[in-house]
Amino acid sequence: MNRVRFTAAAISLAGFFLHYILKAYYRPFIYSNPINDLHLGDTFPSLLSVPVIYSFTIAFSPTSASKKLHIAILTAASLLYEAKSATFDLMDIIAILIGTLIAFGLRYLFLKQSKRGATLSAY
């Protein structure tokens, strides 16, 4: 596994772990106590969805599925899912768009880590 794929795997696994911890412990704590966390307890799944899935695809799929278009497809799918859900929330839409910016930042990180010119177009 090259350096880019290893970094992407580490980011995606950390994202999955963070999602579990936040959902299992943080969200119930916030809901049971009157704490204003600026909607983080409500929106963290939407915030993490695009960057974590993008990192996962970079790490564990062929490079042809990891171009800029893939981030756009993940974003569109997340927005469609949110629009069709019964709990449509504007804060979740904003979190998805912020997550998209994070995914593009990760893409830049992966491009920077890549040393070969042939791999640059793959991410």
C-alpha positions as CSV (number, residue, x, y, z in Angstrom):
1,M,0.0,0.0,0.0
2,N,1.5,3.3,-1.0
3,R,1.7,6.3,1.3
4,V,-1.4,8.0,-0.1
5,R,-3.6,4.9,0.4
6,F,-2.2,4.3,3.9
7,T,-3.0,7.9,4.8
8,A,-6.5,7.6,3.3
9,A,-7.1,4.4,5.2
10,A,-6.0,5.9,8.5
11,I,-8.2,9.0,7.9
12,S,-11.2,6.8,7.0
13,L,-10.8,4.4,10.0
14,A,-10.3,7.4,12.3
15,G,-13.5,8.9,10.9
16,F,-15.5,5.7,11.4
17,F,-14.2,5.5,15.0
18,L,-15.0,9.2,15.7
19,H,-18.5,8.7,14.2
20,Y,-19.1,5.7,16.6
21,I,-17.8,7.6,19.7
22,L,-19.8,10.7,18.9
23,K,-23.0,8.7,18.2
24,A,-22.7,6.4,21.2
25,Y,-21.5,8.8,23.9
26,Y,-21.5,12.5,22.8
27,R,-24.9,12.7,21.2
28,P,-26.8,11.1,24.2
29,F,-24.8,13.3,26.6
30,I,-25.7,16.5,24.7
31,Y,-29.4,15.5,24.4
32,S,-29.7,14.7,28.1
33,N,-28.1,17.9,29.2
34,P,-29.0,21.4,28.1
35,I,-25.7,22.1,26.3
36,N,-25.4,24.4,23.3
37,D,-22.8,22.7,21.1
38,L,-23.6,24.7,18.0
39,H,-25.5,21.8,16.5
40,L,-22.5,19.5,16.4
41,G,-24.4,16.7,18.1
42,D,-27.0,16.9,15.4
43,T,-24.9,17.4,12.3
44,F,-21.7,15.4,12.8
45,P,-22.9,12.4,10.7
46,S,-23.5,14.8,7.8
47,L,-20.2,16.6,8.4
48,L,-18.2,13.4,8.4
49,S,-20.0,11.5,5.6
50,V,-18.4,12.9,2.4
51,P,-14.7,13.1,3.7
52,V,-14.8,9.7,5.4
53,I,-16.3,7.9,2.4
54,Y,-14.0,9.7,0.0
55,S,-11.0,8.7,2.1
56,F,-12.3,5.1,2.2
57,T,-12.6,4.9,-1.6
58,I,-9.1,6.3,-2.0
59,A,-7.7,3.7,0.3
60,F,-9.6,0.6,-0.8
61,S,-10.8,1.1,-4.4
62,P,-9.1,1.5,-7.8
63,T,-7.8,5.0,-8.5
64,S,-10.2,5.4,-11.4
65,A,-13.1,5.9,-8.8
66,S,-11.3,8.7,-6.9
67,K,-11.3,11.7,-9.1
68,K,-13.0,15.1,-8.3
69,L,-16.2,13.8,-9.8
70,H,-16.4,11.2,-7.0
71,I,-16.5,14.0,-4.4
72,A,-19.3,15.6,-6.4
73,I,-21.2,12.4,-6.6
74,L,-20.8,11.7,-2.9
75,T,-22.0,15.3,-2.1
76,A,-25.0,14.9,-4.4
77,A,-25.9,11.5,-2.9
78,S,-25.7,13.0,0.6
79,L,-27.8,16.0,-0.3
80,L,-30.4,13.7,-1.9
81,Y,-30.5,11.5,1.1
82,E,-31.0,14.5,3.3
83,A,-33.7,16.0,1.1
84,K,-35.6,12.7,1.1
85,S,-35.3,12.1,4.8
86,A,-38.2,12.8,7.2
87,T,-35.9,15.0,9.3
88,F,-34.8,17.5,6.6
89,D,-32.6,20.1,8.3
90,L,-30.8,23.1,6.9
91,M,-27.9,22.6,9.3
92,D,-27.3,19.2,7.9
93,I,-27.2,20.6,4.4
94,I,-24.6,23.2,5.6
95,A,-22.6,20.4,7.3
96,I,-22.6,18.3,4.1
97,L,-21.2,21.3,2.2
98,I,-18.6,21.9,4.8
99,G,-17.7,18.1,4.6
100,T,-17.3,18.5,0.9
101,L,-14.8,21.3,1.4
102,I,-13.0,19.0,3.9
103,A,-13.0,16.3,1.2
104,F,-11.4,18.6,-1.3
105,G,-8.8,19.5,1.3
106,L,-8.1,15.8,1.7
107,R,-7.8,15.5,-2.0
108,Y,-5.2,18.3,-2.0
109,L,-3.4,16.5,0.8
110,F,-3.3,13.3,-1.2
111,L,-2.1,15.1,-4.3
112,K,0.7,16.7,-2.3
113,Q,1.7,13.3,-0.8
114,S,1.8,11.7,-4.2
115,K,5.3,12.0,-5.7
116,R,4.7,10.5,-9.2
117,G,3.1,12.5,-12.0
118,A,1.1,9.5,-13.2
119,T,-0.7,9.3,-9.8
120,L,-1.5,13.0,-9.6
121,S,-4.4,12.7,-12.1
122,A,-5.8,9.7,-10.4
123,Y,-6.8,11.5,-7.2
